Amino acid sequence: MAAPRPPARLSGVMVPAPIQDLEALRALTALFKEQRNRETAPRTIFQRVLDILKKSSHAVELACRDPSQVEQLASSLQLITECFRCLRNACIECSVNQNSIRNLDTIGVAVDLILLFRELRVEPEALLTAFRCGLQFLGNIASRNEDSQAIVWAHAFPELFLSCLNHPDKKIVAYSSMILFTSLNSERMREVEENLSIAVNIVEAHQKQPESEWPFLIITDHFLKSPELVKAMYAKMSNQERVTLLDLIIAKIVGEEPLTKDDIPVFLSHAELIASTFVDRCKIVLKLTSEPHADDEEALATIRLLDVLCEMTANTDLLGCLQAYPGLLERAIDLLRLIHVAGSDTTNIFSTSGCIKAEGDVSNVAEGFKSHLIRLIGNMCYRNKDNQDKVRELDGIPLILDSCRLDDSNPFLTQWVVYAIRNLTEDNSQNQDLIAKMEEQGLADASLLRKMGFEVEKRGDKLVLKAARDTPPP
């Protein structure tokens, strides 16, 4: 008489588990943790595992057609999970097993089964475990194996990614992102460009799980190398997703590894997109002067555009393109004037805060906006006489000088004013003369100029702006 099989429990229903197959699979899974066992595994083992997987998948198909059958899934899910674990372990750093398993068409069976998982209305932990192990298997069989990557891509794109990247389970999102990263190349990127929802889902995944490395790597190593994709994504994304993408562009620019020679043309295209969008949309931040702040998210995205422009103009390879970008400098000066007036006329989000707040207290989304505008203007005038003259002609110099006051909403404001004035006056006698005359007429505070590191000296009939002998610390 055969020994009784121990029961499995799902939703309060007792279901017998096929103990012999399950124990054999668990033994194989343990054996395949060792490299020597993986390297000596006969192909017939993988055929047997595939047969068990196919047989067990029929129960999932039935449950998809008849939801009442979900309660009978426990034993099949146990087997499916262990099949995936066994195959996952067999593929670790073993191309022979990857090839053998791929040639049995196991990838197609696995993808079809994973897609069925999303159709089930009930997702008990047992189903989630099978789901996760299936994705891990696909990731491992594709790892460092171009032939397997091609087969995974052929079966998985786009349905599996559309199905998994927005899944509520964080591990499923992470594992499907791993598969996408492992399989992507320049040719397949063109398919991603035609399926923008997948690209946007990756950005959303990074927004929700910034600690997960796979979405981050997909964006920085693949998406940011395609100006066409970035432009199309930006137009389709929500404002929160735009902020996430812009933050990643900043991270790439200021990262420990400088932009490569191949990166520069791509980021010049990104710079044009950022500048164009800022010129078109920057005045949206003025809506923050009214209550309630209905457009905070759109304003925050616009503010982040300015942050990106500041970092781009601090990069010598990108600076020239932005210094010459039509309308950018004019719009920055115009916006600085508008928020300066708005903050002076009434009490609002751009008003000067003369008190020092507690560390880490960020009171509003506009924090640092004026400082960054002045930083951008200063960067654009760096050794660029045309822009130096343009700021003077637009009455930007008095505006910048008038901005130099204590304002806790704009950290390092004085330092950025000093930086901008130095860039405006470097090898530009007309700008130097203007500031000197402003001081003589009482339009520029001498003590303020001295605090900024300048002083006015009279030489005969001429006023000369020069660096102060003893420049006080900022």
C-alpha positions in Angstrom: 0.0 0.0 0.0 1.4 3.4 -1.0 2.3 5.8 1.7 -0.3 8.7 2.0 0.7 12.0 0.5 0.7 15.0 2.9 -1.9 17.6 2.1 -1.4 21.1 0.9 -3.7 23.9 2.1 -5.1 26.8 0.1 -8.0 29.0 1.0 -9.2 26.4 3.6 -9.3 23.5 1.1 -7.2 20.4 1.6 -5.5 19.3 -1.7 -3.0 16.4 -2.1 0.4 17.3 -3.3 2.4 15.0 -5.7 5.0 14.3 -3.2 7.4 12.2 -5.4 7.8 14.8 -8.1 8.0 17.6 -5.5 10.7 15.9 -3.5 12.7 15.0 -6.6 12.5 18.6 -7.8 13.6 19.9 -4.4 16.6 17.6 -4.4 17.6 18.8 -7.9 17.2 22.4 -6.9 19.6 21.8 -3.9 22.0 19.9 -6.1 22.1 22.7 -8.7 23.4 25.1 -6.1 26.8 23.5 -6.8 28.7 24.4 -10.0 30.0 20.9 -10.5 26.5 19.5 -10.4 25.2 22.1 -12.9 28.0 21.3 -15.3 27.3 17.5 -15.3 23.5 17.6 -15.5 22.1 15.5 -18.4 19.7 17.1 -20.8 17.1 14.5 -20.0 16.6 16.0 -16.5 15.5 19.3 -18.0 13.0 17.5 -20.3 11.5 15.8 -17.3 11.3 19.2 -15.4 9.6 20.7 -18.5 7.1 17.9 -18.6 6.1 18.5 -15.0 5.9 22.2 -15.7 3.6 21.7 -18.7 1.4 19.2 -16.8 1.1 21.6 -13.8 0.3 24.6 -16.0 -2.9 23.0 -17.2 -4.4 23.6 -13.7 -3.6 27.3 -14.1 -5.3 27.4 -17.5 -8.4 25.8 -16.0 -8.4 28.3 -13.1 -8.2 31.2 -15.6 -11.2 29.9 -17.4 -13.1 29.0 -14.3 -12.3 31.1 -11.2 -13.8 28.4 -8.9 -10.8 26.2 -9.8 -8.4 28.6 -8.0 -9.0 26.7 -4.8 -7.5 23.5 -6.4 -4.2 25.2 -7.4 -2.1 24.5 -4.4 -0.4 21.3 -5.5 0.2 22.6 -9.0 1.6 25.9 -7.7 4.0 23.9 -5.5 5.3 22.0 -8.5 5.5 25.1 -10.8 7.5 27.0 -8.2 9.9 24.1 -7.7 10.3 23.6 -11.4 11.2 27.3 -11.8 13.6 27.2 -8.9 15.3 24.1 -10.3 15.7 25.7 -13.8 16.8 29.0 -12.2 19.6 27.3 -10.3 20.6 25.2 -13.3 21.2 28.3 -15.4 23.6 30.0 -12.9 26.9 30.6 -14.8 26.3 27.6 -17.0 25.8 28.3 -20.6 25.5 24.6 -21.5 22.4 24.3 -19.3 21.1 27.6 -20.6 21.3 26.3 -24.1 19.8 22.9 -23.3 16.9 24.4 -21.5 16.3 27.1 -24.2 16.4 24.5 -27.0 13.5 22.6 -25.3 11.4 25.7 -25.7 11.1 26.1 -22.0 11.3 29.9 -22.3 8.1 30.0 -24.3 6.3 27.7 -21.8 7.5 29.9 -18.8 6.4 33.2 -20.4 3.0 31.8 -21.3 2.5 30.5 -17.7 3.6 33.8 -16.2 1.2 35.7 -18.4 -1.6 33.4 -17.1 -0.7 34.3 -13.5 -1.8 37.9 -14.1 -5.2 36.6 -15.3 -5.9 34.9 -12.0 -8.2 36.9 -9.8 -6.8 35.6 -6.6 -3.1 36.0 -5.7 -2.2 34.0 -2.7 1.4 33.9 -1.5 1.9 30.6 -3.2 1.0 32.2 -6.6 3.3 35.2 -5.9 6.2 32.8 -5.1 5.7 30.9 -8.4 5.4 34.2 -10.3 8.7 35.5 -8.8 10.6 32.3 -9.4 9.4 32.2 -13.0 10.8 35.7 -13.6 14.1 34.8 -11.8 14.4 31.8 -14.2 14.0 34.0 -17.2 16.5 36.4 -15.9 19.1 33.7 -15.2 18.6 31.9 -18.6 19.2 35.2 -20.4 22.2 36.3 -18.3 25.3 36.7 -20.5 23.7 34.5 -23.2 22.7 36.4 -26.4 20.8 33.5 -27.9 18.7 33.1 -24.8 18.2 36.9 -24.6 16.8 36.9 -28.1 14.3 34.1 -27.4 13.2 35.7 -24.1 12.7 39.0 -25.9 10.7 37.3 -28.7 8.4 35.7 -26.2 8.2 38.4 -23.5 8.1 41.7 -25.4 5.9 43.6 -24.9 3.2 41.7 -23.1 5.2 40.3 -20.2 6.7 43.7 -19.4 3.4 45.5 -19.7 1.9 43.0 -17.4 4.7 42.9 -14.8 6.2 46.4 -14.5 3.2 47.9 -12.9 2.5 44.9 -10.6 1.8 45.7 -7.0 4.4 43.3 -5.8 7.8 45.0 -5.6 9.8 41.8 -6.3 7.9 41.1 -9.5 8.6 44.6 -10.7 12.3 44.2 -9.8 12.7 40.8 -11.5 10.9 41.9 -14.7 13.1 45.0 -14.8 16.1 42.7 -14.5 14.9 40.7 -17.5 14.4 43.9 -19.5 17.9 45.2 -18.6 19.5 41.9 -19.4 17.9 41.6 -22.8 18.1 45.2 -24.0 20.4 46.2 -26.8 20.5 49.0 -29.4 18.2 47.2 -31.8 15.6 46.3 -29.2 15.7 49.9 -27.9 13.9 50.8 -31.2 11.0 48.5 -30.1 10.9 50.2 -26.8 10.6 53.5 -28.5 7.5 52.2 -30.2 6.1 51.0 -26.9 6.3 54.1 -24.7 4.2 52.6 -22.0 7.0 50.2 -21.1 9.5 53.1 -20.9 7.2 55.2 -18.7 6.5 52.1 -16.5 10.2 51.8 -15.9 10.4 55.4 -14.8 7.4 54.9 -12.5 9.1 51.8 -11.1 12.2 53.8 -10.2 10.0 56.5 -8.7 8.3 54.0 -6.4 11.4 51.9 -5.7 14.5 54.1 -5.9 16.4 51.5 -4.1 16.0 48.9 -6.9 19.0 48.9 -9.2 17.4 47.5 -12.3 15.0 50.4 -13.3 17.8 52.8 -12.5 20.3 51.0 -14.8 17.8 50.7 -17.6 17.2 54.4 -17.6 20.8 55.5 -17.2 22.5 52.9 -19.4 19.8 52.7 -22.1 17.0 55.3 -22.1 19.3 58.3 -21.6 21.3 57.2 -24.7 18.3 57.8 -26.9 17.3 61.5 -27.3 14.3 60.5 -29.4 13.0 58.2 -26.6 13.6 60.8 -23.9 11.7 63.4 -25.8 8.8 61.1 -26.5 8.7 59.9 -22.9 8.8 63.4 -21.5 5.7 64.4 -23.5 3.8 61.3 -22.3 4.8 61.2 -18.6 3.0 62.7 -15.6 4.8 65.6 -13.8 5.9 63.4 -11.0 7.5 61.0 -13.5 9.1 63.9 -15.3 10.7 65.0 -12.0 12.1 61.5 -11.6 13.5 61.4 -15.1 15.1 64.9 -14.6 16.6 63.8 -11.3 18.3 60.9 -13.2 19.6 63.2 -15.8 21.2 65.3 -13.1 22.6 62.1 -11.4 24.2 61.1 -14.7 25.7 64.6 -15.3 27.2 65.0 -11.7 28.0 61.3 -11.2 31.5 60.1 -10.3 32.1 59.0 -13.9 32.2 62.0 -16.3 30.2 62.0 -19.5 32.0 60.0 -22.2 32.8 61.2 -25.7 29.8 59.2 -26.9 27.6 60.7 -24.2 28.2 64.3 -25.2 26.2 64.4 -28.5 23.3 62.7 -26.8 23.3 65.1 -23.8 23.6 68.0 -26.2 20.2 66.8 -27.6 18.9 66.5 -24.0 20.1 70.0 -23.3 18.1 71.4 -26.2 14.9 69.6 -25.0 15.4 70.9 -21.5 16.1 74.4 -22.6 13.2 74.4 -25.0 10.8 73.1 -22.4 12.0 75.6 -19.8 11.6 78.6 -22.2 8.1 77.5 -23.1 6.9 76.5 -19.6 8.9 78.4 -16.9 6.3 81.0 -16.2 4.1 78.3 -14.7 6.0 78.7 -11.4 4.3 82.1 -11.1 1.0 80.3 -10.3 2.6 79.4 -7.0 2.1 82.9 -5.8 -1.6 82.3 -5.5 -3.5 80.0 -3.1 -4.2 77.1 -3.3 -1.2 75.8 -5.2 -3.2 73.7 -7.7 -0.2 73.4 -10.0 2.5 72.3 -7.5 3.4 69.2 -9.5 3.8 71.0 -12.8 5.7 73.8 -11.1 8.0 71.3 -9.4 8.7 69.7 -12.8 9.5 73.2 -14.2 11.7 74.0 -11.2 13.6 70.7 -11.8 14.2 71.8 -15.4 16.1 74.8 -14.0 18.1 72.5 -11.7 19.1 70.4 -14.8 20.1 73.5 -16.7 22.3 74.6 -13.8 24.2 71.3 -13.9 24.4 71.2 -17.7 25.8 74.8 -17.8 28.4 73.7 -15.2 29.6 71.1 -17.6 32.1 72.6 -20.1 31.1 70.2 -22.9 27.4 71.3 -22.7 27.9 75.0 -21.7 28.5 76.4 -25.2 25.2 74.9 -26.6 23.2 76.4 -23.8 24.9 79.8 -23.9 23.8 80.2 -27.5 20.3 78.7 -27.0 17.8 81.3 -28.3 15.7 82.9 -25.7 17.1 81.0 -22.7 19.1 83.8 -21.1 16.3 86.4 -21.8 13.7 84.1 -20.2 15.9 83.5 -17.1 16.3 87.3 -16.6 12.6 87.9 -17.2 11.6 85.2 -14.8 14.0 86.5 -12.1 12.5 89.9 -12.5 8.9 88.6 -12.2 9.5 86.5 -9.1 11.6 89.3 -7.5 8.7 91.8 -8.0 6.1 89.2 -6.9 8.0 88.5 -3.8 8.4 92.2 -3.0 4.9 93.3 -3.6 3.0 90.7 -1.6 3.7 87.9 0.9 3.8 84.7 -1.1 6.0 81.7 -1.8 8.7 83.9 -3.4 8.9 86.4 -0.6 12.2 86.8 1.2 12.5 84.8 4.4 14.8 86.6 6.7 14.9 84.1 9.5 16.9 80.9 9.7 14.7 77.8 9.7 15.4 74.5 11.4 17.8 72.3 9.5 16.0 70.2 6.8 12.9 72.4 6.9 11.9 72.8 3.3 8.8 75.0 3.4 7.9 74.9 -0.3 8.7 73.6 -3.7 10.2 77.0 -4.7 13.1 76.7 -2.3 16.3 77.8 -4.0 14.6 78.8 -7.2 15.9 82.4 -7.2 19.4 81.2 -6.3 19.4 78.8 -9.2 18.1 81.4 -11.7 21.1 83.6 -10.8 23.4 80.6 -11.0 22.1 79.8 -14.5 22.6 83.5 -15.6 26.1 83.4 -14.1 27.0 80.2 -15.9 25.7 81.5 -19.2 27.8 84.6 -18.9 31.0 82.7 -18.2 33.6 84.0 -20.6 30.9 85.0 -23.0 30.8 88.7 -23.9 27.6 88.5 -25.9 25.7 87.2 -22.9 27.5 89.6 -20.6 26.3 92.5 -22.7 22.8 91.0 -23.1 22.3 90.9 -19.3 23.4 94.6 -19.1 21.1 95.6 -22.0 18.2 93.8 -20.3 18.8 95.7 -17.0 19.8 92.4 -15.4 22.7 93.6 -13.4 20.7 95.9 -11.0 18.2 93.1 -10.6 20.9 90.6 -9.6 22.5 93.1 -7.2 19.2 93.8 -5.6 18.7 90.1 -5.0 21.7 89.9 -2.7 20.1 89.8 0.7 19.4 87.3 3.5 16.8 84.8 2.3 16.6 81.4 3.9 14.4 80.2 1.1 17.4 80.6 -1.2 20.5 79.0 0.3 23.8 80.4 -0.9 22.0 83.3 -2.6 24.9 85.7 -1.8 27.5 83.3 -3.1 25.6 82.9 -6.4 25.2 86.7 -6.8 29.0 87.1 -6.3 29.6 84.4 -8.8 27.3 85.9 -11.4 28.7 89.4 -10.9 32.3 88.2 -11.4 31.3 86.4 -14.6 29.4 89.5 -15.8 32.4 91.8 -15.2 35.3 89.6 -16.3 37.0 91.4 -19.2 33.9 93.5 -19.6 34.7 97.2 -18.9 31.1 98.4 -19.7 29.6 96.1 -17.0 32.3 97.2 -14.6 31.6 100.9 -15.3 27.8 100.3 -14.9 28.3 98.9 -11.4 30.7 101.6 -10.4 28.3 104.3 -11.5 25.5 102.6 -9.6 27.5 102.8 -6.4 28.3 106.5 -7.0 24.6 107.2 -7.5 23.6 105.2 -4.5 21.9 102.6 -6.6 24.4 99.9 -5.4 25.2 99.6 -1.7 29.0 100.0 -1.2 28.9 97.7 1.9 27.1 95.1 -0.2 29.6 95.4 -3.0 32.4 95.0 -0.4 30.7 92.0 1.1 30.6 90.5 -2.4 34.3 91.1 -2.8 34.3 94.3 -4.8 35.0 98.0 -4.2 34.7 101.2 -6.3 37.9 103.3 -6.7 38.0 106.8 -8.3 40.8 107.3 -10.7 40.7 110.9 -12.0 37.4 111.3 -13.6 36.8 107.6 -13.9 35.2 105.1 -11.5 36.8 101.7 -11.5 35.3 98.5 -10.0 37.9 96.2 -8.7 38.4 93.3 -6.3 38.4 94.4 -2.6 41.8 94.2 -0.9 40.4 92.5 2.1 37.4 90.5 1.0 35.2 89.6 3.9 34.0 86.0 4.1 30.5 85.5 2.4 
